[in-house]
Amino acid sequence: MGFRQLYDAVFPILFRVVYRIIGSEEATEDLCQDAFFRLYEKKIVFPNPEEAKYWLIRVATNASLNYAKRKDRERKAYQRAFQENTRSPETGESELLKKETKEEIRGGLKKLPKNLRIVLILREYGELNYKKIGQILGISEGNVKVRVFRARERLAGLLRKDGSYVP
């Protein structure tokens, strides 16, 4: 089966799957095209068209899930920024609480093991993505995600144990 035949056979399926995940026709079309472009670019040879179809579905699904997460984070960041701009000026008490909380977090960070502390600092303070952190530390992106999760969990536990308020 040639590339064009594969495209004609699989594109409608991909479109339906991706559209159900993200709900935007324009973005769906882009993500589906990207999946086919990756296949073409990598020049992967599959033993049969079904294998190619499943590979394309997996690639497009993962890309659409990532897209949906990114859009959700962007939406939440926008909402936070909008809410921050409408807040009343801080009082002396709220400034003191913020300062104390920052100090408690710094103290909690110091108590974390080095491998957890560094990924959390790079993620939260360095604002680096998981891939970049992995490249910097020479570990896989998946390992970075696990370490960030564990670091957050352990830090939250430390802060609760010390009597700090952690929502």
Residue frames as qw, qx, qy, qz and C-alpha x, y, z in Angstrom:
[[0.000, 0.891, 0.453, 0.000, 0.00, 0.00, 0.00],
 [0.426, 0.429, -0.014, 0.796, 1.43, 3.38, -0.97],
 [0.169, -0.159, -0.419, 0.878, 1.58, 6.48, 1.18],
 [0.326, -0.066, -0.192, -0.923, -1.38, 8.11, -0.56],
 [0.620, -0.262, -0.659, -0.336, -3.57, 5.02, -0.13],
 [0.472, -0.261, -0.670, 0.509, -2.59, 4.79, 3.53],
 [0.003, 0.061, 0.182, -0.981, -3.40, 8.49, 3.98],
 [0.473, -0.149, -0.384, -0.779, -6.81, 8.12, 2.33],
 [0.652, -0.265, -0.704, -0.099, -7.65, 5.05, 4.41],
 [0.533, -0.301, -0.584, 0.533, -6.44, 6.23, 7.82],
 [0.077, 0.204, -0.090, 0.972, -6.98, 10.01, 7.86],
 [0.506, -0.467, -0.309, -0.656, -10.74, 9.82, 8.53],
 [0.771, -0.392, -0.484, 0.134, -10.15, 7.51, 11.50],
 [0.495, -0.040, -0.299, 0.815, -7.40, 9.74, 12.90],
 [0.106, -0.371, -0.104, -0.917, -9.55, 12.81, 12.46],
 [0.644, -0.523, -0.391, -0.399, -12.43, 11.30, 14.44],
 [0.755, -0.320, -0.424, 0.383, -10.17, 10.12, 17.27],
 [0.393, 0.029, -0.179, 0.901, -8.23, 13.37, 17.62],
 [0.222, -0.456, -0.226, -0.832, -11.32, 15.56, 17.27],
 [0.689, -0.547, -0.447, -0.164, -12.98, 13.71, 20.18],
 [0.672, -0.279, -0.335, 0.598, -9.95, 14.50, 22.34],
 [0.305, -0.172, -0.072, 0.934, -9.44, 18.19, 21.55],
 [0.185, 0.728, 0.607, -0.259, -12.69, 19.39, 19.95],
 [0.117, 0.778, -0.151, -0.598, -11.13, 21.81, 17.46],
 [0.839, 0.492, 0.232, 0.032, -11.32, 21.02, 13.75],
 [0.362, 0.873, -0.305, 0.117, -8.38, 23.22, 12.82],
 [0.296, -0.651, 0.682, -0.156, -6.08, 21.80, 15.51],
 [0.847, 0.018, 0.518, -0.114, -7.28, 18.27, 14.73],
 [0.765, 0.642, 0.015, 0.049, -6.36, 18.64, 11.10],
 [0.143, 0.837, -0.499, 0.171, -2.91, 19.98, 12.03],
 [0.532, -0.466, 0.683, -0.181, -2.22, 17.14, 14.46],
 [0.888, 0.242, 0.388, -0.060, -3.33, 14.50, 11.96],
 [0.600, 0.773, -0.176, 0.105, -1.15, 16.03, 9.26],
 [0.138, -0.768, 0.599, -0.180, 1.78, 16.09, 11.70],
 [0.778, -0.200, 0.586, -0.108, 1.36, 12.36, 12.38],
 [0.845, 0.484, 0.211, 0.089, 1.52, 11.58, 8.67],
 [0.298, 0.881, -0.331, 0.160, 4.46, 13.94, 8.26],
 [0.449, -0.615, 0.635, -0.127, 6.34, 12.09, 11.01],
 [0.873, 0.101, 0.478, 0.000, 5.65, 8.79, 9.27],
 [0.681, 0.717, 0.033, 0.146, 6.86, 10.16, 5.97],
 [0.027, 0.890, -0.421, 0.175, 9.88, 11.86, 7.52],
 [0.567, -0.494, 0.651, -0.105, 11.00, 8.77, 9.44],
 [0.566, 0.396, -0.625, -0.364, 10.48, 6.51, 6.40],
 [0.476, -0.210, 0.790, -0.323, 9.31, 3.72, 8.66],
 [0.506, 0.118, -0.717, -0.465, 8.49, 0.49, 6.86],
 [0.619, -0.151, 0.545, -0.544, 5.70, -1.54, 8.43],
 [0.235, -0.054, 0.954, 0.178, 5.03, -5.20, 7.67],
 [0.070, 0.526, 0.794, 0.297, 1.40, -4.40, 6.80],
 [0.061, -0.533, -0.193, -0.821, -0.94, -1.42, 6.55],
 [0.618, -0.665, -0.390, -0.150, -2.64, -2.28, 9.86],
 [0.683, -0.329, -0.220, 0.614, 0.63, -1.76, 11.75],
 [0.246, 0.229, 0.117, 0.934, 1.07, 1.63, 10.08],
 [0.352, -0.630, -0.395, -0.569, -2.52, 2.54, 10.97],
 [0.693, -0.620, -0.344, 0.133, -2.01, 1.69, 14.65],
 [0.571, -0.118, -0.090, 0.807, 1.30, 3.57, 14.76],
 [0.040, 0.405, 0.230, 0.884, -0.38, 6.66, 13.29],
 [0.519, -0.675, -0.403, -0.335, -3.27, 6.41, 15.75],
 [0.713, -0.466, -0.287, 0.438, -0.85, 6.13, 18.68],
 [0.420, 0.043, 0.029, 0.906, 1.22, 9.10, 17.49],
 [0.144, -0.497, -0.311, -0.797, -1.83, 11.28, 16.81],
 [0.616, -0.646, -0.436, -0.116, -3.49, 10.32, 20.09],
 [0.648, -0.366, -0.230, 0.627, -0.39, 11.12, 22.14],
 [0.248, 0.180, 0.132, 0.943, 0.04, 14.43, 20.31],
 [0.314, -0.587, -0.387, -0.638, -3.60, 15.36, 20.89],
 [0.668, -0.603, -0.404, 0.160, -3.44, 14.46, 24.60],
 [0.532, -0.197, -0.098, 0.818, -0.34, 16.64, 24.94],
 [0.029, 0.375, 0.295, 0.878, -2.08, 19.43, 23.03],
 [0.484, -0.665, -0.458, -0.339, -5.14, 19.19, 25.29],
 [0.663, -0.506, -0.313, 0.455, -2.97, 19.32, 28.44],
 [0.394, 0.010, 0.055, 0.917, -1.04, 22.31, 27.12],
 [0.158, -0.511, -0.369, -0.760, -4.24, 24.18, 26.26],
 [0.597, -0.665, -0.446, -0.057, -5.65, 23.44, 29.70],
 [0.606, -0.358, -0.189, 0.685, -2.47, 24.74, 31.38],
 [0.198, 0.218, 0.205, 0.933, -2.60, 27.86, 29.21],
 [0.353, -0.633, -0.453, -0.519, -6.24, 28.43, 30.11],
 [0.656, -0.621, -0.366, 0.224, -5.51, 28.04, 33.83],
 [0.512, -0.152, -0.046, 0.844, -2.49, 30.34, 33.62],
 [0.008, -0.423, -0.315, -0.850, -4.62, 32.95, 31.88],
 [0.512, -0.686, -0.442, -0.268, -7.29, 32.65, 34.56],
 [0.660, -0.472, -0.269, 0.520, -4.69, 32.98, 37.33],
 [0.351, 0.062, 0.095, 0.929, -3.17, 36.04, 35.66],
 [0.201, -0.557, -0.398, -0.701, -6.60, 37.59, 35.23],
 [0.620, -0.666, -0.414, -0.013, -7.52, 36.89, 38.85],
 [0.615, -0.268, -0.187, 0.717, -4.20, 38.27, 40.11],
 [0.177, 0.272, 0.175, 0.930, -4.85, 41.57, 38.37],
 [0.388, -0.597, -0.365, -0.600, -8.24, 41.97, 40.06],
 [0.636, -0.407, -0.548, 0.360, -7.06, 41.34, 43.62],
 [0.229, -0.963, -0.046, -0.137, -7.01, 44.05, 46.21],
 [0.274, 0.710, -0.532, 0.371, -3.64, 45.38, 47.36],
 [0.725, -0.128, -0.629, 0.250, -1.86, 43.15, 49.84],
 [0.483, -0.841, 0.032, -0.242, -1.98, 43.91, 53.52],
 [0.027, -0.698, 0.673, -0.243, 1.01, 43.71, 55.83],
 [0.719, -0.209, 0.599, -0.284, -0.37, 40.46, 57.22],
 [0.903, 0.391, 0.159, -0.080, -0.68, 38.77, 53.81],
 [0.444, 0.766, -0.440, 0.151, 2.83, 39.91, 52.85],
 [0.323, -0.562, 0.705, -0.289, 4.19, 38.41, 56.08],
 [0.855, 0.039, 0.467, -0.223, 2.36, 35.12, 55.42],
 [0.783, 0.612, -0.110, 0.000, 3.79, 34.98, 51.89],
 [0.165, 0.754, -0.596, 0.224, 7.30, 35.61, 53.19],
 [0.554, -0.371, 0.684, -0.295, 6.95, 32.91, 55.85],
 [0.905, 0.267, 0.280, -0.176, 5.57, 30.45, 53.31],
 [0.615, 0.712, -0.329, 0.077, 8.47, 31.08, 50.93],
 [0.098, -0.650, 0.698, -0.284, 10.93, 30.51, 53.77],
 [0.751, -0.132, 0.578, -0.291, 9.17, 27.26, 54.74],
 [0.874, 0.476, 0.045, -0.085, 9.29, 26.05, 51.15],
 [0.365, 0.746, -0.529, 0.173, 13.00, 26.87, 50.90],
 [0.386, -0.482, 0.717, -0.325, 13.57, 24.96, 54.12],
 [0.869, 0.120, 0.413, -0.244, 11.57, 22.01, 52.83],
 [0.725, 0.651, -0.224, -0.024, 13.52, 22.02, 49.57],
 [0.066, 0.698, -0.678, 0.219, 16.78, 21.77, 51.52],
 [0.613, -0.256, 0.677, -0.316, 15.47, 18.63, 53.22],
 [0.893, 0.381, 0.057, -0.234, 14.77, 16.85, 49.91],
 [0.777, -0.159, 0.437, 0.424, 17.35, 14.44, 48.49],
 [0.122, -0.515, 0.369, 0.764, 19.55, 16.13, 45.88],
 [0.131, 0.108, 0.823, 0.543, 18.11, 14.20, 42.90],
 [0.006, 0.705, 0.708, 0.032, 14.58, 15.30, 43.79],
 [0.170, -0.766, -0.159, 0.599, 15.51, 18.83, 44.83],
 [0.199, -0.336, 0.465, 0.795, 17.33, 19.64, 41.58],
 [0.083, 0.349, 0.784, 0.506, 14.50, 18.53, 39.24],
 [0.106, -0.791, -0.585, 0.146, 11.95, 20.49, 41.26],
 [0.213, -0.684, 0.041, 0.696, 14.10, 23.61, 41.25],
 [0.169, -0.112, 0.624, 0.754, 14.71, 23.35, 37.50],
 [0.005, 0.509, 0.800, 0.316, 10.99, 22.79, 36.87],
 [0.183, -0.828, -0.511, 0.139, 9.46, 25.35, 39.21],
 [0.246, -0.815, 0.038, 0.523, 12.10, 28.06, 39.44],
 [0.277, -0.306, 0.596, 0.689, 13.95, 27.50, 36.18],
 [0.614, 0.505, 0.205, -0.570, 10.63, 27.03, 34.35],
 [0.129, 0.395, -0.809, -0.417, 12.20, 24.35, 32.14],
 [0.859, 0.055, -0.159, -0.484, 10.19, 21.62, 30.49],
 [0.884, -0.290, 0.363, -0.053, 10.74, 17.95, 31.30],
 [0.861, 0.441, 0.036, 0.250, 12.67, 17.29, 28.11],
 [0.256, 0.809, -0.312, 0.426, 15.19, 20.09, 28.78],
 [0.562, -0.645, 0.435, -0.282, 15.63, 18.97, 32.38],
 [0.967, -0.008, 0.250, 0.051, 16.31, 15.44, 31.16],
 [0.688, 0.618, -0.110, 0.365, 18.91, 16.72, 28.72],
 [0.071, -0.826, 0.377, -0.412, 20.59, 18.80, 31.42],
 [0.623, -0.504, 0.531, -0.274, 20.71, 15.94, 33.92],
 [0.247, 0.377, -0.863, -0.227, 21.32, 13.14, 31.41],
 [0.305, 0.144, 0.892, -0.300, 18.16, 11.23, 32.34],
 [0.045, 0.381, 0.787, 0.483, 15.02, 10.33, 30.43],
 [0.278, -0.325, -0.114, -0.897, 12.02, 12.64, 30.22],
 [0.722, -0.397, -0.495, -0.275, 9.92, 9.97, 31.94],
 [0.644, -0.206, -0.500, 0.542, 12.40, 9.79, 34.81],
 [0.083, 0.174, -0.142, 0.971, 12.22, 13.57, 35.18],
 [0.517, -0.400, -0.304, -0.694, 8.42, 13.42, 35.41],
 [0.767, -0.356, -0.529, 0.071, 8.61, 10.74, 38.09],
 [0.506, -0.080, -0.391, 0.765, 11.18, 12.69, 40.10],
 [0.126, -0.288, -0.013, -0.949, 9.19, 15.93, 39.89],
 [0.666, -0.429, -0.408, -0.452, 6.07, 14.10, 41.07],
 [0.757, -0.291, -0.490, 0.319, 7.94, 12.45, 43.95],
 [0.330, 0.096, -0.263, 0.901, 9.62, 15.72, 44.90],
 [0.332, -0.393, -0.133, -0.847, 6.29, 17.55, 45.05],
 [0.767, -0.411, -0.447, -0.208, 4.72, 14.77, 47.10],
 [0.694, -0.183, -0.440, 0.540, 7.63, 14.65, 49.54],
 [0.143, 0.216, -0.138, 0.956, 7.79, 18.45, 49.84],
 [0.515, -0.456, -0.252, -0.680, 4.06, 18.61, 50.56],
 [0.806, -0.360, -0.464, 0.071, 4.52, 15.93, 53.21],
 [0.529, -0.013, -0.347, 0.774, 7.40, 17.82, 54.80],
 [0.093, -0.325, 0.005, -0.941, 5.43, 21.05, 54.88],
 [0.674, -0.468, -0.357, -0.445, 2.39, 19.35, 56.43],
 [0.782, -0.240, -0.463, 0.342, 4.62, 17.71, 59.02],
 [0.366, 0.062, -0.257, 0.893, 6.20, 21.05, 59.94],
 [0.005, -0.613, -0.595, 0.520, 2.74, 22.51, 60.52],
 [0.040, 0.247, -0.292, -0.923, 2.60, 24.66, 57.43],
 [0.612, 0.473, 0.406, -0.486, -0.59, 25.14, 55.56],
 [0.026, -0.226, 0.768, 0.599, -0.54, 23.25, 52.28],
 [0.676, 0.217, 0.101, -0.697, -3.84, 23.05, 50.40]]
